[in-house]
Amino acid sequence: MRRKRAEIATDPVAFEAFYRRHVDAVTRFLARRVDDPHTVADLVAEVFIGVLDSAHTYRPELGNEIAWLYGVARNTLSAEKRRAFKETRLTSRISGRRPLATDDIATLEERIDAEQPARRAFEAMAELSEGERAVLELVVIDQLTVTEAATALGIRPGTAKVRLHRARRTLQHLPFVMEGTPG
């Protein structure tokens, strides 16, 4: 019996008979697990390619050939799921993105370099309370007046002035914090 299984890997007639005997069962097995007909067809083909590669591993004492074939099908399906997961993860990482031209990359690098002081400012402001940070961002980074910042935050101008004063006192070691317009 073992020799017969090995024959399917080398004898086209034996393989065709094996294929015809089991193709419907393999198709049903995969159709119960996959809902795309194209994927099912591809997986059926991959299972029988896998059969050619692993015919020598069939052991009749461990079960009939359909059980062994379902094992091949499960391994093929598992490999497909891993591949699909990686593809989905990669697609989600790059979806909505277009490849950048060299000029675009250079422009973005210049912009990133130019914004480095602002990034340092945001990092330093992490130690402030939310209210102090919001006023400081609006006045120093976004260049609003204190009154405009108060309006944007829905607070009184006096409250905004106090928060700005506290934020500047906390971050006085940074040169940018004294920038911005009063009022």
Residue, then its C-alpha position, 0 to 999 in steps of 0.5 A: m500500500r505504501r508503494k502505491r501512495a508513492e506511485i502517485a508522485t511518479d506515475p501520472v495515471a496513478f495520480e489522475a486516478f487518485y485525483r479523480r477519486h478525491v477531488d470532490a471531497v477536498t473541494r467540499f472540505l475547503a468550501r466549508r472553510v473558505d467562502d471565495p470560489h477562486t480561493v477554493a479552486d486555488l487551494v484545491a490545486e495547491v492540495f494536490i501539488g502538496v500531495l505530489d510533494s508528500a506522497h511518501t509520507y502517507r502511512p496507511e496504519l495511521g488512517n485512510e488516504i482521505a484522512w491523510l489528504y485532509g491533513v494535507a488540505r489543513n496544512t495548505l489552508s493554514a499556510e494560505k491563512r498565514r499568507a492572507f494575514k500577512e498580506t492584509r497586514l501589509t495592505s493596511r500598512i500601505s493602503g492610501r499611500r502612494p510611492l513618493a517621488t525623490d523630490d517629494i521625499a526631499t521636500l518632506e525631509e526639509r519640512i520635518d527638519a524645519e519643524q524639529p523645534a515644534r516637535r521639541a516643544f510638544e515633547a516639553m509641553a507633555e509635562l503641562s496640564e491639559g489647560e496650560r498646554a492648550v493655551l501655550e500651543l495656541v499662542v506660541i505654536d499657532q500664533l493666536t492672541v491670548t484672547e483668541a486662544a481663550t475663545a478657541l478653548g471656551i474660557r475667559p481671557g483672564t483664565a487663559k492669561v493665568r494658564l499661559h503664565r504658568a506654562r511659561r514659568t514651567l518651561q522658561h528654560l526653552p527659548f520658544v515659550m516667551e514667543g507669541t503675542p500678549g493680549 
